Amino acid sequence: MTRPGSAHSVLAAYTEHFQTRSPGNQLTQDARDAGRPGAAGQLKDAQATDGLVPREPVRPWLGRSRLMAVYAAFCAYATMAAAVSGGRDRLWAIWAACGYAAALAVLWLWRGRRGVIAAVGVSVALAVLAPLLWLSVAYPLEDGMNVIDRAASLLVHHGSPYLPASQVTSWLSYNPYLPVMTLFGLPHVAGLGVLAGNAGVWIAIGTVIPLAAAFWIAMARGGGRTWRQDALLAAGVAIASPVVGLNLAVITTDPPVLALILLALALATRPAAIQPGGPQPGNTGPAAVISARATGALGAGIAIGAACNLKSTAWLAVPVLFAMFAARDGARAAWRFAASAAVTVVVLIAALAPAALTSLAAANALIRDSVLFPLGLTHYKTPAESLLPGHLLTTLGTAGHVISVGLLLAAVLGIAVSLVVRPPRDVPAAAWRLAIGLALMFLLGPQVRFGYFLYPLGLVGYLALTQEAAS
């Protein structure tokens, strides 16, 4: 028996408290050792595990076992693509299947963090870099790259990357991209040859930099001792994946848009130090919280403004993030985001399509090429085909095309209503809402190809790679 209030009773209560809060016997032993030399340090460790200092985040999709499953799935996809596809896609698939198989072998034979790093490096080299260089040298430029090179030449000589109406003679006369895309053609106009003047190579560079920055910022804000390695690994896995790697190797224009959207999401993420209910290390006073939120809104607005000036596929991210900022941080943060995005768009148009701000004909050309042509509302239409519902409707004639556009507008209206009725309140919710909205738009749009699903798949992949295991 122990007397109430005695040292033994206090010690017993203390021991029972920690036994009920943590599995195992380590904390029980710490409590029993109270009063012995060195016990103060043990108690400090026990308190640390009790949530008084930040825990080390664990990102399960960067672990060896899950990465092995991921690379096995990548290898199966690439092998199937090599068997059923042709042309550039087949060449990429052959390289990628070898790269994913090699990465899987490295993971199998080399345990530990260094094995993971080596495997990811091998996959990037063989599934992306090698086929990109091969296709850039051995194959002629894709139609899209020729359009970008022509747009850059028009910008330099006429102040607008779009042809006047009198020179539109086929579907290739249209430039469906927005002014920032013209940047990738400027090296060619400057006279650089081979790889240095290849717009596809610059598109790859313009994808890798913001994509790596997105993971770097997201991991840094999540905290932990290994966030730098985690950021590099996550970026490597994303770049090597079929979602991004295929589009980089065969050279499409969507990867840099996705990368800037992910960068905006990373900038919009709150640092771990100011998460509600989370640990509060360091300077977390009101000034620090306001500064973090302001930087997030302004930075996210700039990134989204740049993405929206690449392709119209990024436009849905504006209302989604606006609703998220309003629900999470208040109206001021939301309007700060919107203002920074709008200013970025105007500044970039002034720099890369100045004639559109001074000439009605140039402004009409911009709207004709970047809005009406993707919707199939111009005289000449893209020959690209797909088995998606929206495109299949257009094959039924004018009525089918009207139905497709109507369904697209209905989807946009439904997304808008959902943002008002139940706005996303954090970045993962915003990313999911954006992924679902884009998937609906791509399913129902009249002039959409399968490659556009890069966006929803990329958003889901970003959430998986940055996800932390539940504590």
C-alpha positions in Angstrom: 0.0 0.0 0.0 1.1 3.5 -0.7 0.0 6.6 1.1 -1.9 9.3 -0.9 0.4 12.1 -1.9 3.6 10.1 -1.2 6.5 10.0 -3.6 5.6 6.4 -4.4 2.0 7.2 -5.3 3.0 10.1 -7.5 5.5 7.9 -9.3 2.9 5.2 -9.8 0.4 7.6 -11.3 3.1 9.1 -13.5 4.0 5.6 -14.8 0.4 4.6 -15.4 -0.1 7.9 -17.4 2.6 7.2 -19.8 1.8 3.5 -20.2 -1.7 4.5 -21.4 -0.4 7.0 -23.9 2.4 5.1 -25.7 2.9 1.5 -26.8 5.8 -0.4 -25.5 7.7 -0.3 -22.2 10.3 2.4 -22.8 8.3 5.2 -21.2 7.4 3.0 -18.2 11.1 2.4 -17.7 11.8 6.2 -17.9 9.2 6.8 -15.2 10.7 4.1 -13.0 14.1 5.7 -13.4 12.8 9.1 -12.0 15.2 10.4 -9.4 18.2 8.4 -10.7 21.2 10.1 -12.4 20.3 11.0 -16.0 16.6 10.6 -15.4 16.0 14.2 -16.4 17.1 13.6 -19.9 15.0 10.5 -20.2 12.0 12.4 -19.0 12.7 15.1 -21.6 12.8 12.3 -24.3 9.5 11.0 -23.0 7.9 14.4 -23.2 9.3 14.8 -26.8 7.5 11.7 -27.8 4.3 13.0 -26.2 4.0 15.8 -28.8 5.8 18.7 -27.2 8.3 18.9 -30.1 7.7 18.3 -33.8 7.7 14.7 -34.9 9.8 13.5 -37.9 7.3 13.2 -40.8 7.3 9.9 -42.6 6.3 10.0 -46.3 5.2 6.4 -47.2 5.3 6.7 -50.9 9.1 7.4 -50.8 9.8 4.2 -48.9 11.5 1.3 -50.6 8.6 -1.2 -50.5 6.0 1.2 -52.1 8.5 2.5 -54.6 9.1 -1.1 -55.7 5.3 -1.5 -56.3 5.3 1.9 -58.1 8.1 1.0 -60.5 6.6 -2.4 -61.1 3.4 -0.7 -62.3 5.4 1.8 -64.4 7.3 -1.1 -66.0 4.1 -3.0 -66.8 2.6 0.1 -68.4 5.7 0.8 -70.5 5.9 -2.8 -71.6 2.3 -2.8 -72.7 2.8 0.6 -74.5 5.8 -0.8 -76.3 3.7 -3.6 -77.6 0.6 -1.7 -78.8 1.8 1.8 -79.7 4.0 3.1 -82.5 6.3 6.0 -83.5 7.7 8.2 -80.8 5.5 6.7 -78.1 6.8 3.2 -78.8 10.4 4.4 -78.7 9.8 6.1 -75.4 8.1 2.9 -74.1 11.1 0.7 -74.9 13.5 3.0 -73.2 11.2 3.5 -70.2 10.5 -0.2 -69.7 14.3 -0.8 -69.5 14.7 2.1 -67.1 11.9 1.0 -64.8 13.1 -2.6 -64.8 16.6 -1.4 -63.9 15.3 0.8 -61.1 13.3 -2.1 -59.8 16.4 -4.3 -59.8 18.4 -1.6 -58.0 15.7 -1.4 -55.3 15.6 -5.2 -55.0 19.4 -5.6 -54.6 20.4 -2.4 -52.8 18.6 -1.9 -49.6 18.6 1.4 -47.7 18.3 5.1 -48.6 21.2 5.1 -51.1 19.6 2.3 -53.0 16.4 4.3 -53.3 18.3 7.4 -54.5 20.2 5.3 -57.1 17.1 3.7 -58.4 15.3 7.0 -58.9 18.4 8.4 -60.7 18.5 5.4 -63.0 14.8 5.8 -63.9 15.2 9.5 -64.7 18.2 8.8 -66.9 16.7 5.9 -68.9 13.0 6.8 -68.9 13.2 10.5 -69.6 16.7 11.9 -70.5 17.8 9.2 -72.9 14.6 9.1 -75.0 14.2 12.9 -75.0 17.7 13.4 -76.4 17.2 10.5 -78.9 13.9 11.9 -80.2 15.2 15.5 -80.3 18.1 14.6 -82.5 16.8 11.7 -84.6 13.2 12.9 -85.3 11.8 16.0 -86.9 10.1 18.6 -84.8 6.5 18.0 -83.8 3.8 20.3 -85.3 3.4 21.9 -81.9 7.1 22.8 -81.7 7.0 24.3 -85.2 4.0 26.5 -84.1 6.0 27.7 -81.1 9.0 28.5 -83.2 6.8 30.4 -85.6 5.1 32.3 -82.7 8.5 33.4 -81.4 9.5 34.7 -84.8 6.1 36.6 -85.1 6.6 38.1 -81.6 10.1 39.4 -82.5 9.1 40.9 -85.8 5.5 41.9 -85.2 4.8 42.1 -81.5 2.3 39.3 -81.5 2.7 35.5 -81.6 -0.5 35.0 -83.6 -1.1 35.2 -87.3 -3.5 37.8 -88.6 -6.8 36.5 -90.0 -5.7 37.0 -93.6 -2.9 34.4 -93.2 -4.9 31.6 -91.5 -5.0 28.9 -94.2 -5.2 25.6 -92.2 -5.5 24.3 -88.7 -1.7 24.6 -88.3 -2.1 28.4 -88.7 -3.6 28.6 -85.3 -1.5 29.0 -82.2 -3.5 27.5 -79.3 -0.9 28.5 -76.7 -0.8 31.6 -74.6 2.1 34.1 -74.8 4.4 32.6 -72.2 4.7 29.4 -74.4 6.5 31.6 -76.9 9.5 31.8 -74.7 10.4 28.3 -75.5 10.8 29.2 -79.2 13.1 32.2 -78.7 16.3 30.2 -78.6 15.5 28.9 -82.1 14.8 32.5 -83.3 18.1 33.6 -81.8 19.9 31.1 -84.1 20.8 28.4 -81.7 21.0 25.0 -83.4 20.3 21.3 -82.7 19.5 20.8 -79.0 20.1 24.4 -77.8 17.5 25.6 -80.3 15.0 22.9 -79.7 11.8 24.1 -78.1 11.1 20.7 -76.6 14.4 20.7 -74.7 13.5 24.1 -73.2 10.0 22.8 -72.3 11.7 20.0 -70.4 13.9 22.5 -68.5 10.9 24.7 -67.9 9.1 21.7 -66.4 11.9 20.3 -64.2 12.7 23.6 -62.5 9.2 24.5 -61.2 8.4 20.9 -60.5 11.5 20.5 -58.4 10.8 23.8 -56.7 7.2 22.6 -55.9 8.5 19.5 -54.1 11.3 21.5 -52.4 8.9 24.0 -51.0 6.2 21.4 -50.0 8.8 19.2 -48.2 10.4 22.2 -46.5 7.1 23.4 -45.2 6.3 19.9 -43.9 9.5 19.9 -41.9 11.7 17.0 -40.8 15.4 16.3 -41.0 15.4 14.5 -44.3 13.1 16.9 -46.2 15.8 17.8 -48.8 16.4 14.2 -49.7 12.6 13.6 -49.8 12.2 16.6 -52.1 14.7 15.4 -54.6 13.4 11.8 -54.5 9.8 13.0 -55.0 10.8 15.2 -57.9 12.7 12.3 -59.5 9.9 9.9 -59.2 7.4 12.4 -60.6 9.7 13.3 -63.6 10.4 9.6 -64.3 6.7 8.5 -64.1 4.9 7.8 -67.3 2.6 10.8 -66.5 5.4 13.3 -66.9 8.2 11.3 -68.5 6.3 10.3 -71.6 5.1 13.9 -72.2 8.6 15.2 -71.8 10.2 12.6 -74.0 7.8 12.9 -76.9 7.6 16.7 -76.3 4.1 18.0 -75.5 3.3 21.4 -74.1 1.4 20.3 -70.9 4.2 19.4 -68.5 5.3 23.0 -67.7 1.7 24.0 -67.1 1.2 21.1 -64.6 4.5 22.0 -62.9 3.5 25.6 -62.3 0.1 24.5 -60.9 1.9 22.2 -58.5 4.3 25.1 -57.6 1.2 27.2 -56.8 -0.2 24.5 -54.5 3.2 24.1 -52.7 3.3 27.9 -52.2 -0.3 27.8 -50.9 0.6 25.1 -48.3 1.0 26.4 -44.7 4.3 25.7 -43.0 4.0 22.9 -40.4 4.8 25.5 -37.7 1.5 27.2 -38.2 -0.8 24.2 -38.8 -3.8 24.5 -36.5 -3.4 22.2 -33.6 0.1 21.2 -34.6 3.5 21.6 -32.9 4.6 25.2 -32.7 8.4 25.4 -32.9 10.3 28.6 -33.6 8.8 32.0 -34.4 5.1 31.4 -34.7 3.6 34.7 -33.5 0.9 36.6 -35.3 3.5 38.4 -37.5 5.0 35.1 -38.6 1.6 33.6 -39.4 0.5 36.7 -41.4 3.8 36.7 -43.3 3.5 33.0 -44.2 0.0 33.5 -45.4 0.7 36.6 -47.4 3.8 35.0 -49.1 1.7 31.9 -49.9 -1.1 33.9 -51.5 1.2 36.2 -53.5 3.5 33.4 -54.6 0.6 31.1 -55.5 -1.0 33.9 -57.5 2.2 34.6 -59.5 2.7 30.9 -60.3 -0.9 30.4 -61.4 -0.7 33.6 -63.4 2.3 32.2 -65.3 0.5 28.9 -65.8 -2.6 30.6 -67.1 -0.4 32.4 -69.6 0.9 29.1 -70.9 -2.3 27.3 -71.7 -6.0 27.7 -70.9 -6.0 24.3 -69.2 -4.7 26.1 -66.1 -7.6 28.5 -65.8 -9.8 26.3 -63.5 -7.0 26.5 -60.8 -7.8 30.2 -60.3 -11.4 29.8 -58.8 -10.4 26.6 -57.0 -7.5 28.3 -55.2 -9.5 31.5 -54.7 -12.2 29.5 -52.9 -9.6 27.7 -50.8 -7.8 30.9 -49.7 -11.1 32.5 -48.8 -12.3 29.5 -46.8 -8.9 28.9 -45.0 -7.4 32.4 -44.6 -10.2 34.8 -45.3 -11.3 37.2 -48.0 -8.1 39.4 -47.9 -5.9 36.4 -48.7 -8.2 35.3 -51.5 -8.2 38.7 -53.1 -4.5 39.0 -52.7 -4.1 35.8 -54.6 -6.5 36.9 -57.3 -4.8 40.3 -57.7 -1.3 38.8 -58.0 -2.5 36.3 -60.6 -4.2 39.1 -62.6 -1.2 41.4 -62.5 1.1 38.5 -63.5 -1.2 37.8 -66.5 -1.3 41.4 -67.7 2.5 41.9 -67.2 3.3 38.7 -69.2 0.9 39.6 -72.0 2.5 43.1 -72.2 5.9 41.6 -72.4 5.2 38.6 -74.7 2.2 39.9 -76.8 2.3 43.7 -76.6 0.3 44.1 -79.8 -2.7 42.4 -78.1 -2.9 45.4 -75.7 -2.7 48.0 -78.4 -4.4 46.4 -81.5 -8.0 45.1 -81.7 -7.0 42.7 -84.5 -4.1 41.2 -82.4 -6.4 40.8 -79.4 -9.0 39.1 -81.6 -6.3 36.8 -82.9 -5.3 35.9 -79.4 -8.9 35.0 -78.4 -9.4 33.1 -81.8 -6.4 30.9 -81.4 -6.3 30.3 -77.6 -10.0 30.1 -76.8 -12.2 29.5 -79.9 -9.8 27.0 -81.6 -9.6 24.6 -78.6 -13.4 24.7 -78.3 -13.7 23.8 -82.0 -15.4 27.1 -82.9 -13.1 28.1 -85.7 -13.3 27.5 -89.4 -10.4 25.0 -89.4 -10.5 22.3 -86.8 -7.7 20.1 -85.4 -7.5 16.6 -86.9 -6.6 15.1 -83.5 -9.1 12.4 -82.4 -9.9 10.5 -79.2 -12.5 8.1 -77.9 -13.5 10.5 -75.1 -17.3 11.3 -74.9 -17.0 15.0 -75.8 -15.1 14.3 -78.9 -17.3 11.5 -80.0 -20.3 13.8 -79.7 -18.7 16.2 -82.2 -18.6 13.4 -84.8 -22.4 13.6 -84.9 -22.4 17.0 -86.5 -23.4 20.5 -85.4 -25.9 19.2 -82.9 -23.4 16.9 -81.3 -20.9 19.7 -81.0 -23.4 22.0 -79.4 -24.3 19.2 -76.9 -20.6 18.7 -76.1 -20.0 22.4 -75.4 -23.2 22.6 -73.4 -22.1 19.7 -71.2 -18.7 21.3 -70.8 -20.4 24.5 -69.6 -22.7 22.5 -67.3 -19.6 20.9 -65.7 -18.0 24.3 -65.2 -21.2 25.6 -63.6 -21.3 22.5 -61.3 -17.8 23.1 -60.2 -18.5 26.7 -59.5 -21.5 25.8 -57.4 -19.5 23.3 -55.4 -16.8 25.9 -54.7 -19.5 28.2 -53.2 -21.5 25.6 -51.3 -18.6 23.5 -50.0 -15.2 25.3 -50.7 -12.0 23.3 -50.1 -10.3 24.3 -46.9 -6.8 23.1 -47.4 -4.4 22.4 -50.2 -5.1 18.6 -50.5 -8.9 19.3 -50.8 -8.2 22.0 -53.4 -6.0 19.6 -55.4 -8.7 16.9 -55.4 -11.3 19.4 -56.4 -9.1 20.6 -59.3 -8.3 17.1 -60.4 -12.0 16.1 -60.5 -13.0 19.3 -62.2 -10.3 18.9 -64.9 -11.2 15.3 -65.5 -14.8 16.2 -66.1 -13.9 19.0 -68.5 -11.6 16.7 -70.4 -14.2 14.0 -70.7 -16.8 16.4 -72.0 -14.8 18.9 -74.0 -15.1 18.8 -77.8 -11.4 19.0 -78.8 -9.6 17.0 -76.1 -7.0 14.2 -76.3 -6.1 11.6 -73.7 -2.8 13.4 -73.0 -4.7 16.1 -71.1 -5.3 13.6 -68.2 -1.7 14.4 -67.3 -3.2 17.1 -65.1 -5.5 15.1 -62.8 -3.1 12.2 -62.7 -0.2 14.6 -61.9 -2.2 16.3 -59.1 -3.0 12.9 -57.5 0.6 11.8 -57.8 1.8 15.1 -56.1 -0.6 14.5 -53.2 0.7 10.9 -52.8 4.4 11.9 -52.9 4.0 14.7 -50.4 1.6 12.8 -48.1 2.8 12.2 -44.6 1.9 9.0 -42.6 -0.7 9.5 -39.9 0.8 9.8 -36.5 
